[in-house]
Amino acid sequence: MIFNKTTPNSKPHPTPQQTPYVMMGGEKAVRRLANRFYDIMETAPQTAELYAIHPLPLDTIRQKFFEFLSGWLGGPPLFEQKYGHPRLRARHMPFTVNEQMREQWMFCMDKALNEVVENKMLRDGIRQSIGQLASHMINC
């Protein structure tokens, strides 16, 4: 995850020592983000199509998403330690990922980020980076 460098008067930005993972509160906050993401997906009517393609119960996928986010945000690479490189695009190929699905996914992530990540600059940086990643998943 890459953010712009800071200037002397700017707010804190992630560095190798101060990663987004650390800045947002570590394991507890990242787990909360992953769980809120899926809580929103389960309950928001506008994400019913996205929710329908997920295996139930969501316990396993919640854990895997937390593990992925941990490493992606600069924390422990839990997903890679268990499963190897995420290969996200390849893992999503069996599913139809179109612009509508991307928008539903980002709806959940936007709401979760707003609730979990207090620092607006950090939240916006994560949103931009994960939005690019979500766009990369489009396969049709």
A tleap script that builds the chain and sets N, CA, C and O, in Angstrom:
source leaprc.protein.ff14SB
mol = sequence {
  NMET ILE PHE ASN LYS THR THR PRO ASN SER
  LYS PRO HIE PRO THR PRO GLN GLN THR PRO
  TYR VAL MET MET GLY GLY GLU LYS ALA VAL
  ARG ARG LEU ALA ASN ARG PHE TYR ASP ILE
  MET GLU THR ALA PRO GLN THR ALA GLU LEU
  TYR ALA ILE HIE PRO LEU PRO LEU ASP THR
  ILE ARG GLN LYS PHE PHE GLU PHE LEU SER
  GLY TRP LEU GLY GLY PRO PRO LEU PHE GLU
  GLN LYS TYR GLY HIE PRO ARG LEU ARG ALA
  ARG HIE MET PRO PHE THR VAL ASN GLU GLN
  MET ARG GLU GLN TRP MET PHE CYS MET ASP
  LYS ALA LEU ASN GLU VAL VAL GLU ASN LYS
  MET LEU ARG ASP GLY ILE ARG GLN SER ILE
  GLY GLN LEU ALA SER HIE MET ILE ASN CCYS
}
set mol.1.N position { 0.846 -1.157 0.000 }
set mol.1.CA position { 0.000 0.000 0.000 }
set mol.1.C position { 0.898 1.228 0.000 }
set mol.1.O position { 1.824 1.316 0.806 }
set mol.2.N position { 0.640 2.167 -0.885 }
set mol.2.CA position { 1.511 3.322 -1.049 }
set mol.2.C position { 0.716 4.599 -0.852 }
set mol.2.O position { -0.382 4.751 -1.388 }
set mol.3.N position { 1.282 5.519 -0.072 }
set mol.3.CA position { 0.708 6.834 0.114 }
set mol.3.C position { 1.784 7.861 -0.199 }
set mol.3.O position { 2.969 7.534 -0.261 }
set mol.4.N position { 1.364 9.098 -0.395 }
set mol.4.CA position { 2.322 10.172 -0.647 }
set mol.4.C position { 3.157 10.442 0.584 }
set mol.4.O position { 2.726 10.179 1.707 }
set mol.5.N position { 4.353 10.967 0.375 }
set mol.5.CA position { 5.234 11.345 1.475 }
set mol.5.C position { 4.675 12.573 2.180 }
set mol.5.O position { 3.881 13.326 1.616 }
set mol.6.N position { 5.102 12.757 3.409 }
set mol.6.CA position { 4.631 13.906 4.174 }
set mol.6.C position { 5.485 15.130 3.912 }
set mol.6.O position { 6.627 15.032 3.464 }
set mol.7.N position { 4.918 16.261 4.194 }
set mol.7.CA position { 5.665 17.509 4.208 }
set mol.7.C position { 5.727 17.946 5.659 }
set mol.7.O position { 4.981 17.412 6.480 }
set mol.8.N position { 6.598 18.912 6.016 }
set mol.8.CA position { 6.744 19.268 7.425 }
set mol.8.C position { 5.442 19.638 8.131 }
set mol.8.O position { 5.314 19.380 9.327 }
set mol.9.N position { 4.483 20.226 7.444 }
set mol.9.CA position { 3.244 20.651 8.087 }
set mol.9.C position { 2.071 19.717 7.837 }
set mol.9.O position { 0.946 20.033 8.225 }
set mol.10.N position { 2.301 18.590 7.208 }
set mol.10.CA position { 1.189 17.697 6.880 }
set mol.10.C position { 0.902 16.738 8.024 }
set mol.10.O position { 1.695 16.593 8.954 }
set mol.11.N position { -0.250 16.090 7.930 }
set mol.11.CA position { -0.642 15.092 8.914 }
set mol.11.C position { 0.178 13.826 8.685 }
set mol.11.O position { 0.775 13.656 7.623 }
set mol.12.N position { 0.208 12.940 9.674 }
set mol.12.CA position { 1.006 11.717 9.536 }
set mol.12.C position { 0.554 10.861 8.355 }
set mol.12.O position { -0.640 10.715 8.095 }
set mol.13.N position { 1.514 10.311 7.662 }
set mol.13.CA position { 1.281 9.377 6.567 }
set mol.13.C position { 1.993 8.081 6.903 }
set mol.13.O position { 2.937 8.080 7.692 }
set mol.14.N position { 1.559 6.993 6.323 }
set mol.14.CA position { 2.244 5.725 6.561 }
set mol.14.C position { 3.708 5.768 6.138 }
set mol.14.O position { 4.061 6.374 5.126 }
set mol.15.N position { 4.536 5.127 6.916 }
set mol.15.CA position { 5.957 4.942 6.628 }
set mol.15.C position { 6.244 3.471 6.903 }
set mol.15.O position { 5.360 2.760 7.382 }
set mol.16.N position { 7.457 2.992 6.613 }
set mol.16.CA position { 7.725 1.583 6.930 }
set mol.16.C position { 7.494 1.243 8.413 }
set mol.16.O position { 7.109 0.118 8.734 }
set mol.17.N position { 7.725 2.193 9.303 }
set mol.17.CA position { 7.516 1.940 10.723 }
set mol.17.C position { 6.068 2.224 11.149 }
set mol.17.O position { 5.557 1.604 12.082 }
set mol.18.N position { 5.427 3.145 10.472 }
set mol.18.CA position { 4.074 3.579 10.834 }
set mol.18.C position { 3.145 3.218 9.673 }
set mol.18.O position { 2.735 4.087 8.903 }
set mol.19.N position { 2.824 1.950 9.557 }
set mol.19.CA position { 2.006 1.456 8.456 }
set mol.19.C position { 0.529 1.805 8.674 }
set mol.19.O position { 0.141 2.164 9.785 }
set mol.20.N position { -0.292 1.703 7.632 }
set mol.20.CA position { -1.728 1.888 7.830 }
set mol.20.C position { -2.271 0.954 8.918 }
set mol.20.O position { -3.142 1.342 9.697 }
set mol.21.N position { -1.760 -0.260 8.965 }
set mol.21.CA position { -2.169 -1.235 9.983 }
set mol.21.C position { -1.969 -0.660 11.380 }
set mol.21.O position { -2.869 -0.710 12.218 }
set mol.22.N position { -0.786 -0.118 11.619 }
set mol.22.CA position { -0.474 0.473 12.925 }
set mol.22.C position { -1.294 1.739 13.148 }
set mol.22.O position { -1.853 1.941 14.226 }
set mol.23.N position { -1.363 2.588 12.127 }
set mol.23.CA position { -2.047 3.875 12.264 }
set mol.23.C position { -3.537 3.719 12.580 }
set mol.23.O position { -4.111 4.549 13.284 }
set mol.24.N position { -4.156 2.666 12.067 }
set mol.24.CA position { -5.594 2.518 12.317 }
set mol.24.C position { -5.895 1.758 13.598 }
set mol.24.O position { -7.054 1.673 14.005 }
set mol.25.N position { -4.860 1.195 14.250 }
set mol.25.CA position { -5.071 0.556 15.544 }
set mol.25.C position { -4.718 -0.913 15.618 }
set mol.25.O position { -5.089 -1.585 16.580 }
set mol.26.N position { -4.011 -1.432 14.624 }
set mol.26.CA position { -3.535 -2.809 14.675 }
set mol.26.C position { -4.607 -3.855 14.468 }
set mol.26.O position { -5.638 -3.611 13.839 }
set mol.27.N position { -4.334 -5.029 15.017 }
set mol.27.CA position { -5.176 -6.202 14.785 }
set mol.27.C position { -6.648 -5.956 15.122 }
set mol.27.O position { -7.532 -6.330 14.352 }
set mol.28.N position { -6.904 -5.344 16.246 }
set mol.28.CA position { -8.288 -5.132 16.685 }
set mol.28.C position { -9.065 -4.294 15.669 }
set mol.28.O position { -10.199 -4.629 15.327 }
set mol.29.N position { -8.464 -3.213 15.188 }
set mol.29.CA position { -9.138 -2.330 14.225 }
set mol.29.C position { -9.298 -3.010 12.869 }
set mol.29.O position { -10.333 -2.859 12.220 }
set mol.30.N position { -8.296 -3.745 12.441 }
set mol.30.CA position { -8.376 -4.422 11.141 }
set mol.30.C position { -9.445 -5.509 11.192 }
set mol.30.O position { -10.196 -5.687 10.232 }
set mol.31.N position { -9.515 -6.220 12.281 }
set mol.31.CA position { -10.566 -7.236 12.430 }
set mol.31.C position { -11.943 -6.569 12.434 }
set mol.31.O position { -12.887 -7.080 11.831 }
set mol.32.N position { -12.052 -5.439 13.109 }
set mol.32.CA position { -13.323 -4.708 13.134 }
set mol.32.C position { -13.717 -4.260 11.732 }
set mol.32.O position { -14.890 -4.331 11.364 }
set mol.33.N position { -12.736 -3.794 10.940 }
set mol.33.CA position { -13.003 -3.375 9.558 }
set mol.33.C position { -13.530 -4.552 8.737 }
set mol.33.O position { -14.532 -4.419 8.033 }
set mol.34.N position { -12.863 -5.693 8.825 }
set mol.34.CA position { -13.297 -6.879 8.073 }
set mol.34.C position { -14.699 -7.305 8.496 }
set mol.34.O position { -15.532 -7.623 7.648 }
set mol.35.N position { -14.960 -7.314 9.781 }
set mol.35.CA position { -16.274 -7.729 10.263 }
set mol.35.C position { -17.366 -6.736 9.889 }
set mol.35.O position { -18.459 -7.146 9.499 }
set mol.36.N position { -17.093 -5.448 9.998 }
set mol.36.CA position { -18.094 -4.443 9.609 }
set mol.36.C position { -18.417 -4.552 8.126 }
set mol.36.O position { -19.574 -4.433 7.723 }
set mol.37.N position { -17.382 -4.780 7.314 }
set mol.37.CA position { -17.563 -4.956 5.876 }
set mol.37.C position { -18.623 -6.038 5.620 }
set mol.37.O position { -19.567 -5.817 4.862 }
set mol.38.N position { -18.462 -7.200 6.251 }
set mol.38.CA position { -19.406 -8.291 6.025 }
set mol.38.C position { -20.735 -8.072 6.738 }
set mol.38.O position { -21.768 -8.531 6.250 }
set mol.39.N position { -20.739 -7.382 7.881 }
set mol.39.CA position { -22.014 -7.039 8.527 }
set mol.39.C position { -22.863 -6.190 7.581 }
set mol.39.O position { -24.065 -6.413 7.436 }
set mol.40.N position { -22.224 -5.222 6.946 }
set mol.40.CA position { -22.932 -4.332 6.019 }
set mol.40.C position { -23.429 -5.129 4.818 }
set mol.40.O position { -24.571 -4.967 4.388 }
set mol.41.N position { -22.570 -5.985 4.281 }
set mol.41.CA position { -22.974 -6.791 3.128 }
set mol.41.C position { -24.182 -7.663 3.456 }
set mol.41.O position { -25.075 -7.826 2.624 }
set mol.42.N position { -24.212 -8.217 4.648 }
set mol.42.CA position { -25.321 -9.086 5.064 }
set mol.42.C position { -26.645 -8.352 5.207 }
set mol.42.O position { -27.707 -8.945 5.019 }
set mol.43.N position { -26.591 -7.073 5.537 }
set mol.43.CA position { -27.819 -6.360 5.895 }
set mol.43.C position { -28.279 -5.300 4.901 }
set mol.43.O position { -29.451 -4.924 4.915 }
set mol.44.N position { -27.401 -4.813 4.049 }
set mol.44.CA position { -27.777 -3.730 3.126 }
set mol.44.C position { -28.527 -4.302 1.922 }
set mol.44.O position { -27.993 -5.161 1.221 }
set mol.45.N position { -29.738 -3.848 1.675 }
set mol.45.CA position { -30.495 -4.355 0.530 }
set mol.45.C position { -29.768 -4.136 -0.802 }
set mol.45.O position { -29.887 -4.953 -1.715 }
set mol.46.N position { -29.025 -3.049 -0.913 }
set mol.46.CA position { -28.354 -2.742 -2.181 }
set mol.46.C position { -27.146 -3.648 -2.459 }
set mol.46.O position { -26.523 -3.536 -3.515 }
set mol.47.N position { -26.811 -4.542 -1.519 }
set mol.47.CA position { -25.692 -5.460 -1.758 }
set mol.47.C position { -26.150 -6.920 -1.786 }
set mol.47.O position { -25.334 -7.830 -1.637 }
set mol.48.N position { -27.425 -7.139 -1.972 }
set mol.48.CA position { -27.974 -8.498 -1.954 }
set mol.48.C position { -27.332 -9.397 -3.012 }
set mol.48.O position { -27.071 -10.572 -2.752 }
set mol.49.N position { -27.082 -8.857 -4.183 }
set mol.49.CA position { -26.469 -9.654 -5.258 }
set mol.49.C position { -25.050 -10.086 -4.875 }
set mol.49.O position { -24.661 -11.228 -5.121 }
set mol.50.N position { -24.293 -9.194 -4.287 }
set mol.50.CA position { -22.935 -9.514 -3.837 }
set mol.50.C position { -22.982 -10.540 -2.707 }
set mol.50.O position { -22.226 -11.511 -2.717 }
set mol.51.N position { -23.850 -10.330 -1.755 }
set mol.51.CA position { -23.991 -11.254 -0.625 }
set mol.51.C position { -24.337 -12.666 -1.113 }
set mol.51.O position { -23.841 -13.655 -0.575 }
set mol.52.N position { -25.176 -12.746 -2.118 }
set mol.52.CA position { -25.654 -14.042 -2.620 }
set mol.52.C position { -24.541 -14.935 -3.167 }
set mol.52.O position { -24.706 -16.155 -3.192 }
set mol.53.N position { -23.435 -14.382 -3.598 }
set mol.53.CA position { -22.361 -15.216 -4.168 }
set mol.53.C position { -21.356 -15.674 -3.108 }
set mol.53.O position { -20.413 -16.399 -3.424 }
set mol.54.N position { -21.548 -15.260 -1.867 }
set mol.54.CA position { -20.621 -15.643 -0.808 }
set mol.54.C position { -21.082 -16.923 -0.117 }
set mol.54.O position { -22.277 -17.115 0.108 }
set mol.55.N position { -20.132 -17.800 0.221 }
set mol.55.CA position { -20.492 -19.033 0.928 }
set mol.55.C position { -20.910 -18.720 2.368 }
set mol.55.O position { -20.296 -17.901 3.052 }
set mol.56.N position { -21.964 -19.393 2.798 }
set mol.56.CA position { -22.456 -19.193 4.162 }
set mol.56.C position { -22.102 -20.401 5.014 }
set mol.56.O position { -22.003 -21.508 4.483 }
set mol.57.N position { -21.911 -20.233 6.288 }
set mol.57.CA position { -21.854 -18.959 6.988 }
set mol.57.C position { -20.582 -18.190 6.586 }
set mol.57.O position { -19.663 -18.747 5.986 }
set mol.58.N position { -20.563 -16.930 6.927 }
set mol.58.CA position { -19.464 -16.051 6.522 }
set mol.58.C position { -18.246 -16.113 7.448 }
set mol.58.O position { -17.293 -15.360 7.250 }
set mol.59.N position { -18.256 -16.984 8.441 }
set mol.59.CA position { -17.164 -17.024 9.420 }
set mol.59.C position { -15.798 -17.209 8.770 }
set mol.59.O position { -14.856 -16.483 9.089 }
set mol.60.N position { -15.684 -18.170 7.866 }
set mol.60.CA position { -14.392 -18.461 7.234 }
set mol.60.C position { -13.933 -17.301 6.366 }
set mol.60.O position { -12.767 -16.909 6.418 }
set mol.61.N position { -14.841 -16.750 5.568 }
set mol.61.CA position { -14.452 -15.663 4.673 }
set mol.61.C position { -14.139 -14.385 5.460 }
set mol.61.O position { -13.276 -13.610 5.048 }
set mol.62.N position { -14.815 -14.156 6.567 }
set mol.62.CA position { -14.486 -13.014 7.435 }
set mol.62.C position { -13.043 -13.136 7.922 }
set mol.62.O position { -12.282 -12.169 7.896 }
set mol.63.N position { -12.682 -14.339 8.365 }
set mol.63.CA position { -11.327 -14.567 8.878 }
set mol.63.C position { -10.294 -14.394 7.768 }
set mol.63.O position { -9.262 -13.754 7.974 }
set mol.64.N position { -10.564 -14.956 6.598 }
set mol.64.CA position { -9.625 -14.821 5.482 }
set mol.64.C position { -9.473 -13.361 5.057 }
set mol.64.O position { -8.371 -12.922 4.728 }
set mol.65.N position { -10.574 -12.609 5.064 }
set mol.65.CA position { -10.515 -11.197 4.696 }
set mol.65.C position { -9.694 -10.416 5.722 }
set mol.65.O position { -8.890 -9.560 5.353 }
set mol.66.N position { -9.893 -10.705 6.996 }
set mol.66.CA position { -9.074 -10.082 8.042 }
set mol.66.C position { -7.598 -10.399 7.806 }
set mol.66.O position { -6.753 -9.508 7.883 }
set mol.67.N position { -7.290 -11.651 7.524 }
set mol.67.CA position { -5.900 -12.055 7.309 }
set mol.67.C position { -5.308 -11.349 6.087 }
set mol.67.O position { -4.156 -10.914 6.114 }
set mol.68.N position { -6.092 -11.237 5.023 }
set mol.68.CA position { -5.624 -10.519 3.847 }
set mol.68.C position { -5.377 -9.054 4.183 }
set mol.68.O position { -4.308 -8.520 3.885 }
set mol.69.N position { -6.369 -8.394 4.810 }
set mol.69.CA position { -6.226 -6.973 5.135 }
set mol.69.C position { -5.039 -6.721 6.053 }
set mol.69.O position { -4.362 -5.702 5.921 }
set mol.70.N position { -4.784 -7.621 6.967 }
set mol.70.CA position { -3.648 -7.472 7.875 }
set mol.70.C position { -2.355 -7.255 7.081 }
set mol.70.O position { -1.638 -6.283 7.317 }
set mol.71.N position { -2.065 -8.139 6.162 }
set mol.71.CA position { -0.848 -8.004 5.358 }
set mol.71.C position { -0.911 -6.844 4.386 }
set mol.71.O position { 0.080 -6.139 4.197 }
set mol.72.N position { -2.059 -6.637 3.769 }
set mol.72.CA position { -2.214 -5.585 2.765 }
set mol.72.C position { -2.019 -4.201 3.379 }
set mol.72.O position { -1.522 -3.284 2.725 }
set mol.73.N position { -2.415 -4.064 4.638 }
set mol.73.CA position { -2.291 -2.779 5.332 }
set mol.73.C position { -0.937 -2.614 6.024 }
set mol.73.O position { -0.712 -1.619 6.712 }
set mol.74.N position { -0.045 -3.575 5.848 }
set mol.74.CA position { 1.302 -3.447 6.394 }
set mol.74.C position { 1.522 -4.134 7.724 }
set mol.74.O position { 2.551 -3.935 8.368 }
set mol.75.N position { 0.558 -4.943 8.138 }
set mol.75.CA position { 0.707 -5.714 9.371 }
set mol.75.C position { 1.229 -7.104 9.066 }
set mol.75.O position { 1.783 -7.340 7.992 }
set mol.76.N position { 1.059 -8.020 9.997 }
set mol.76.CA position { 1.528 -9.389 9.773 }
set mol.76.C position { 0.885 -9.995 8.524 }
set mol.76.O position { -0.321 -9.851 8.319 }
set mol.77.N position { 1.677 -10.669 7.690 }
set mol.77.CA position { 1.164 -11.265 6.446 }
set mol.77.C position { 0.462 -12.596 6.709 }
set mol.77.O position { 0.905 -13.639 6.228 }
set mol.78.N position { -0.609 -12.562 7.455 }
set mol.78.CA position { -1.285 -13.774 7.914 }
set mol.78.C position { -1.818 -14.623 6.769 }
set mol.78.O position { -1.692 -15.847 6.790 }
set mol.79.N position { -2.419 -13.971 5.762 }
set mol.79.CA position { -2.985 -14.717 4.638 }
set mol.79.C position { -1.878 -15.472 3.902 }
set mol.79.O position { -2.015 -16.661 3.614 }
set mol.80.N position { -0.789 -14.778 3.602 }
set mol.80.CA position { 0.316 -15.407 2.868 }
set mol.80.C position { 0.929 -16.551 3.662 }
set mol.80.O position { 1.317 -17.568 3.088 }
set mol.81.N position { 1.020 -16.393 4.976 }
set mol.81.CA position { 1.583 -17.452 5.806 }
set mol.81.C position { 0.729 -18.723 5.741 }
set mol.81.O position { 1.263 -19.832 5.783 }
set mol.82.N position { -0.576 -18.567 5.640 }
set mol.82.CA position { -1.478 -19.726 5.606 }
set mol.82.C position { -1.714 -20.277 4.207 }
set mol.82.O position { -1.737 -21.490 4.001 }
set mol.83.N position { -1.892 -19.362 3.235 }
set mol.83.CA position { -2.386 -19.772 1.913 }
set mol.83.C position { -1.453 -19.445 0.757 }
set mol.83.O position { -1.725 -19.839 -0.377 }
set mol.84.N position { -0.375 -18.745 1.011 }
set mol.84.CA position { 0.499 -18.307 -0.071 }
set mol.84.C position { 0.056 -16.956 -0.609 }
set mol.84.O position { -0.811 -16.298 -0.032 }
set mol.85.N position { 0.650 -16.555 -1.706 }
set mol.85.CA position { 0.326 -15.258 -2.310 }
set mol.85.C position { -1.175 -15.169 -2.569 }
set mol.85.O position { -1.778 -16.140 -3.027 }
set mol.86.N position { -1.796 -14.002 -2.279 }
set mol.86.CA position { -3.248 -13.884 -2.452 }
set mol.86.C position { -3.773 -14.148 -3.864 }
set mol.86.O position { -4.878 -14.668 -4.017 }
set mol.87.N position { -2.997 -13.798 -4.906 }
set mol.87.CA position { -3.455 -13.998 -6.290 }
set mol.87.C position { -4.933 -13.631 -6.419 }
set mol.87.O position { -5.738 -14.430 -6.898 }
set mol.88.N position { -5.279 -12.440 -5.996 }
set mol.88.CA position { -6.677 -12.024 -5.903 }
set mol.88.C position { -7.451 -12.157 -7.202 }
set mol.88.O position { -8.571 -12.667 -7.212 }
set mol.89.N position { -6.864 -11.703 -8.287 }
set mol.89.CA position { -7.594 -11.770 -9.555 }
set mol.89.C position { -7.905 -13.221 -9.919 }
set mol.89.O position { -9.023 -13.534 -10.327 }
set mol.90.N position { -6.933 -14.091 -9.773 }
set mol.90.CA position { -7.142 -15.512 -10.086 }
set mol.90.C position { -8.188 -16.127 -9.154 }
set mol.90.O position { -9.012 -16.926 -9.598 }
set mol.91.N position { -8.165 -15.772 -7.889 }
set mol.91.CA position { -9.133 -16.319 -6.930 }
set mol.91.C position { -10.560 -15.842 -7.220 }
set mol.91.O position { -11.529 -16.513 -6.862 }
set mol.92.N position { -10.682 -14.685 -7.868 }
set mol.92.CA position { -12.013 -14.146 -8.158 }
set mol.92.C position { -12.519 -14.509 -9.557 }
set mol.92.O position { -13.666 -14.210 -9.888 }
set mol.93.N position { -11.695 -15.140 -10.373 }
set mol.93.CA position { -12.090 -15.472 -11.743 }
set mol.93.C position { -13.319 -16.375 -11.840 }
set mol.93.O position { -14.093 -16.222 -12.785 }
set mol.94.N position { -13.538 -17.310 -10.908 }
set mol.94.CA position { -14.744 -18.142 -11.026 }
set mol.94.C position { -16.052 -17.368 -10.859 }
set mol.94.O position { -17.126 -17.896 -11.146 }
set mol.95.N position { -15.967 -16.130 -10.400 }
set mol.95.CA position { -17.155 -15.319 -10.154 }
set mol.95.C position { -17.263 -14.206 -11.183 }
set mol.95.O position { -16.253 -13.702 -11.674 }
set mol.96.N position { -18.474 -13.832 -11.500 }
set mol.96.CA position { -18.690 -12.693 -12.378 }
set mol.96.C position { -18.466 -11.430 -11.554 }
set mol.96.O position { -19.235 -11.119 -10.644 }
set mol.97.N position { -17.407 -10.716 -11.887 }
set mol.97.CA position { -17.118 -9.457 -11.200 }
set mol.97.C position { -17.221 -8.355 -12.253 }
set mol.97.O position { -16.310 -8.143 -13.054 }
set mol.98.N position { -18.358 -7.664 -12.226 }
set mol.98.CA position { -18.583 -6.566 -13.165 }
set mol.98.C position { -18.582 -5.246 -12.381 }
set mol.98.O position { -18.355 -5.234 -11.171 }
set mol.99.N position { -18.831 -4.162 -13.071 }
set mol.99.CA position { -18.820 -2.849 -12.420 }
set mol.99.C position { -19.863 -2.778 -11.297 }
set mol.99.O position { -19.612 -2.177 -10.253 }
set mol.100.N position { -21.012 -3.381 -11.511 }
set mol.100.CA position { -22.061 -3.373 -10.486 }
set mol.100.C position { -21.601 -4.086 -9.217 }
set mol.100.O position { -21.833 -3.598 -8.111 }
set mol.101.N position { -20.950 -5.238 -9.371 }
set mol.101.CA position { -20.439 -5.969 -8.200 }
set mol.101.C position { -19.340 -5.167 -7.505 }
set mol.101.O position { -19.272 -5.138 -6.276 }
set mol.102.N position { -18.485 -4.521 -8.290 }
set mol.102.CA position { -17.448 -3.685 -7.706 }
set mol.102.C position { -18.075 -2.569 -6.883 }
set mol.102.O position { -17.611 -2.276 -5.782 }
set mol.103.N position { -19.119 -1.947 -7.403 }
set mol.103.CA position { -19.782 -0.848 -6.693 }
set mol.103.C position { -20.438 -1.347 -5.404 }
set mol.103.O position { -20.407 -0.652 -4.388 }
set mol.104.N position { -21.027 -2.536 -5.435 }
set mol.104.CA position { -21.613 -3.089 -4.217 }
set mol.104.C position { -20.528 -3.378 -3.181 }
set mol.104.O position { -20.705 -3.115 -1.992 }
set mol.105.N position { -19.410 -3.920 -3.648 }
set mol.105.CA position { -18.286 -4.219 -2.754 }
set mol.105.C position { -17.749 -2.931 -2.146 }
set mol.105.O position { -17.493 -2.867 -0.944 }
set mol.106.N position { -17.578 -1.904 -2.979 }
set mol.106.CA position { -17.071 -0.623 -2.479 }
set mol.106.C position { -18.072 0.062 -1.563 }
set mol.106.O position { -17.666 0.774 -0.645 }
set mol.107.N position { -19.349 -0.127 -1.781 }
set mol.107.CA position { -20.362 0.415 -0.872 }
set mol.107.C position { -20.110 -0.116 0.542 }
set mol.107.O position { -20.101 0.645 1.510 }
set mol.108.N position { -19.909 -1.419 0.645 }
set mol.108.CA position { -19.644 -2.037 1.951 }
set mol.108.C position { -18.339 -1.516 2.546 }
set mol.108.O position { -18.276 -1.189 3.730 }
set mol.109.N position { -17.304 -1.444 1.719 }
set mol.109.CA position { -16.010 -1.001 2.220 }
set mol.109.C position { -16.045 0.472 2.620 }
set mol.109.O position { -15.476 0.844 3.647 }
set mol.110.N position { -16.697 1.306 1.832 }
set mol.110.CA position { -16.802 2.729 2.179 }
set mol.110.C position { -17.459 2.914 3.539 }
set mol.110.O position { -16.966 3.669 4.378 }
set mol.111.N position { -18.567 2.226 3.753 }
set mol.111.CA position { -19.279 2.353 5.029 }
set mol.111.C position { -18.422 1.825 6.184 }
set mol.111.O position { -18.360 2.442 7.247 }
set mol.112.N position { -17.774 0.700 5.974 }
set mol.112.CA position { -16.926 0.124 7.022 }
set mol.112.C position { -15.745 1.045 7.343 }
set mol.112.O position { -15.424 1.264 8.511 }
set mol.113.N position { -15.105 1.580 6.305 }
set mol.113.CA position { -13.992 2.514 6.529 }
set mol.113.C position { -14.460 3.740 7.305 }
set mol.113.O position { -13.773 4.191 8.222 }
set mol.114.N position { -15.612 4.278 6.950 }
set mol.114.CA position { -16.138 5.456 7.646 }
set mol.114.C position { -16.367 5.185 9.123 }
set mol.114.O position { -16.185 6.074 9.955 }
set mol.115.N position { -16.762 3.969 9.451 }
set mol.115.CA position { -17.038 3.621 10.840 }
set mol.115.C position { -15.791 3.261 11.633 }
set mol.115.O position { -15.742 3.501 12.840 }
set mol.116.N position { -14.790 2.695 10.984 }
set mol.116.CA position { -13.648 2.123 11.708 }
set mol.116.C position { -12.402 3.010 11.696 }
set mol.116.O position { -11.705 3.089 12.707 }
set mol.117.N position { -12.109 3.670 10.593 }
set mol.117.CA position { -10.859 4.430 10.465 }
set mol.117.C position { -11.142 5.899 10.760 }
set mol.117.O position { -11.793 6.587 9.973 }
set mol.118.N position { -10.648 6.365 11.896 }
set mol.118.CA position { -10.942 7.731 12.344 }
set mol.118.C position { -10.191 8.800 11.552 }
set mol.118.O position { -10.760 9.845 11.234 }
set mol.119.N position { -8.932 8.553 11.233 }
set mol.119.CA position { -8.099 9.532 10.538 }
set mol.119.C position { -8.569 9.658 9.086 }
set mol.119.O position { -8.433 8.715 8.306 }
set mol.120.N position { -9.117 10.809 8.727 }
set mol.120.CA position { -9.695 11.012 7.392 }
set mol.120.C position { -8.670 10.815 6.286 }
set mol.120.O position { -8.975 10.197 5.266 }
set mol.121.N position { -7.460 11.330 6.472 }
set mol.121.CA position { -6.436 11.196 5.439 }
set mol.121.C position { -6.073 9.721 5.235 }
set mol.121.O position { -5.917 9.264 4.102 }
set mol.122.N position { -5.944 8.999 6.316 }
set mol.122.CA position { -5.655 7.568 6.234 }
set mol.122.C position { -6.825 6.836 5.579 }
set mol.122.O position { -6.626 6.010 4.688 }
set mol.123.N position { -8.036 7.142 6.020 }
set mol.123.CA position { -9.244 6.512 5.467 }
set mol.123.C position { -9.335 6.755 3.961 }
set mol.123.O position { -9.623 5.831 3.201 }
set mol.124.N position { -9.091 7.990 3.529 }
set mol.124.CA position { -9.155 8.312 2.100 }
set mol.124.C position { -8.067 7.594 1.310 }
set mol.124.O position { -8.305 7.148 0.188 }
set mol.125.N position { -6.881 7.481 1.888 }
set mol.125.CA position { -5.798 6.759 1.214 }
set mol.125.C position { -6.109 5.289 1.051 }
set mol.125.O position { -5.877 4.708 -0.010 }
set mol.126.N position { -6.636 4.684 2.109 }
set mol.126.CA position { -7.027 3.266 2.028 }
set mol.126.C position { -8.134 3.100 1.000 }
set mol.126.O position { -8.097 2.182 0.181 }
set mol.127.N position { -9.127 3.998 1.045 }
set mol.127.CA position { -10.258 3.929 0.106 }
set mol.127.C position { -9.763 3.999 -1.347 }
set mol.127.O position { -10.217 3.232 -2.197 }
set mol.128.N position { -8.846 4.904 -1.624 }
set mol.128.CA position { -8.340 5.042 -2.992 }
set mol.128.C position { -7.594 3.784 -3.421 }
set mol.128.O position { -7.813 3.270 -4.518 }
set mol.129.N position { -6.715 3.291 -2.557 }
set mol.129.CA position { -5.927 2.106 -2.908 }
set mol.129.C position { -6.799 0.866 -3.065 }
set mol.129.O position { -6.616 0.093 -4.005 }
set mol.130.N position { -7.738 0.674 -2.156 }
set mol.130.CA position { -8.570 -0.529 -2.237 }
set mol.130.C position { -9.573 -0.412 -3.384 }
set mol.130.O position { -10.003 -1.421 -3.942 }
set mol.131.N position { -9.945 0.827 -3.734 }
set mol.131.CA position { -10.805 1.044 -4.897 }
set mol.131.C position { -10.105 0.622 -6.188 }
set mol.131.O position { -10.726 0.044 -7.080 }
set mol.132.N position { -8.810 0.916 -6.277 }
set mol.132.CA position { -8.033 0.490 -7.444 }
set mol.132.C position { -7.946 -1.031 -7.493 }
set mol.132.O position { -8.054 -1.637 -8.559 }
set mol.133.N position { -7.753 -1.630 -6.338 }
set mol.133.CA position { -7.705 -3.090 -6.266 }
set mol.133.C position { -9.047 -3.696 -6.673 }
set mol.133.O position { -9.088 -4.693 -7.394 }
set mol.134.N position { -10.145 -3.093 -6.212 }
set mol.134.CA position { -11.480 -3.582 -6.576 }
set mol.134.C position { -11.706 -3.474 -8.073 }
set mol.134.O position { -12.292 -4.371 -8.678 }
set mol.135.N position { -11.254 -2.402 -8.669 }
set mol.135.CA position { -11.389 -2.234 -10.134 }
set mol.135.C position { -10.600 -3.299 -10.874 }
set mol.135.O position { -11.028 -3.774 -11.926 }
set mol.136.N position { -9.457 -3.675 -10.334 }
set mol.136.CA position { -8.619 -4.704 -10.961 }
set mol.136.C position { -9.302 -6.075 -10.957 }
set mol.136.O position { -8.964 -6.936 -11.770 }
set mol.137.N position { -10.243 -6.277 -10.065 }
set mol.137.CA position { -10.950 -7.569 -9.968 }
set mol.137.C position { -12.003 -7.736 -11.053 }
set mol.137.O position { -12.453 -8.854 -11.304 }
set mol.138.N position { -12.408 -6.640 -11.706 }
set mol.138.CA position { -13.432 -6.731 -12.756 }
set mol.138.C position { -12.931 -7.670 -13.854 }
set mol.138.O position { -11.835 -7.496 -14.389 }
set mol.139.N position { -13.755 -8.669 -14.178 }
set mol.139.CA position { -13.336 -9.673 -15.152 }
set mol.139.C position { -14.337 -9.894 -16.278 }
set mol.139.O position { -14.237 -10.876 -17.014 }
set mol.140.N position { -15.289 -9.001 -16.414 }
set mol.140.CA position { -16.241 -9.117 -17.531 }
set mol.140.C position { -16.803 -7.758 -17.894 }
set mol.140.O position { -17.620 -7.653 -18.810 }
savepdb mol mol.pdb
quit
